[in-house]
């Protein structure tokens, strides 16, 4: 299946799941509104029956107007407009609520004309938990003989009554999360597969080129019995150069393989940072005679480090600065102590890296395209190896754009990793 078709299918699947989730949310909302209306109708029906009972017990004619007023979803006022007893009221409330099987907590209060206050009645609970709210009942200046009923857990009861919809919603949501995770993993695996294919192709090229040169030179020396010392020297130099390059490639692969192994143990000792960096500068000066490397390192700083791996990653930074820029690029290695942490920056003034490439710079096999479209030697393992080694040291590493141009790699060490005397 082509990647484009796979992406289309995954996208349609995601849209379908989102559509189902949206429909379920819509159904849940409609069910809640319906349940809320049904609940409100039951309460209105119960309180209307209570009014009828009170009027019948007082042997008065029932008024034609609606005596039940809904103030909010959880608060109702019932205008009796006649004397009534609080004990009879509670009896009627319990009886009528039991009739309609409305198992929810409620509390009531009765207006007292003489004190002009709401007198708290009782809290009727379907469980043993009672949380009275005396101050929740307010006086209505327009009424004289009335009582108020409050339902403190009505929203919870409504949501609880929709348990089937909630379970279905939860299942769909979990399926959506799993699908999203799978979607991301498929995209990542596709990206890693592409990078790995590029790595294999690049590795084949990097190994084939020096091997072809060595075979060419050795065949010439083997087939020509007459000795031409100038050509022998030339071909010998070629074989040595290509063999060295081949050996460097092999060493790179072995270093990365070892860094990923759990058996890798760092041989850390306290060393002066400036000595380590100067050694790196001297070694690379032989490799790049035109190297313009500036050091701004405090000579009093010592770090707890494996010198072998540290020098390797510093050399990788210099190699990348040269390979992905130009031979005249300027490089500065600088140390700064900030917030009890040591920051070691390696900044160049070359072409830099696009913002879209920065998040993947330390990924395995990732190679930044060169601006002049020329092929660049390497496997995309140098910065991956650098991140592995810094992580094993307990440091952090990040890459940002240098100002005004170029790339800046920043290694941050905690106070346990360095000394400043």
Secondary structure, 3 states (H helix, E strand, C coil): CCHHHHHHHHHHHHHHHHHHHHHHHHHHHHHHHHHHHHHHHHHHHHHHHHHHHHHHHCCCCCCCCCCEEEEECCEEEEECCCCCCHHHHHHHHHHHHHHCCCCCCEEEEEEECCCCEEEEEEEECCCCCCCCCHHHCCCCCCCCCEEEEECCCHHHHHHHHCHHHHHHHHHHHHHHHHHHHHHHHHHHHHHHHHHHHHHHHHHHHHHHHHHHHHHHHHHHHHHCCCCCHHHHHHHHHHHHHHHHHHHHHHHHHHHHHHHHCCCCCCCCEEEEHHHHHHHHHHHHHHHCCCCEEEEECCCCEEEEECHHHHHHHHHHHHHHHHHCCCCCCEEEEEEEEECCEEEEEEEECCCCCCHHHHCCCCCCCCCCCCCCCCCCCCCCCHHHHHHHHHHHCCCEEEEEECCCCCEEEEEEECHHHEEEC
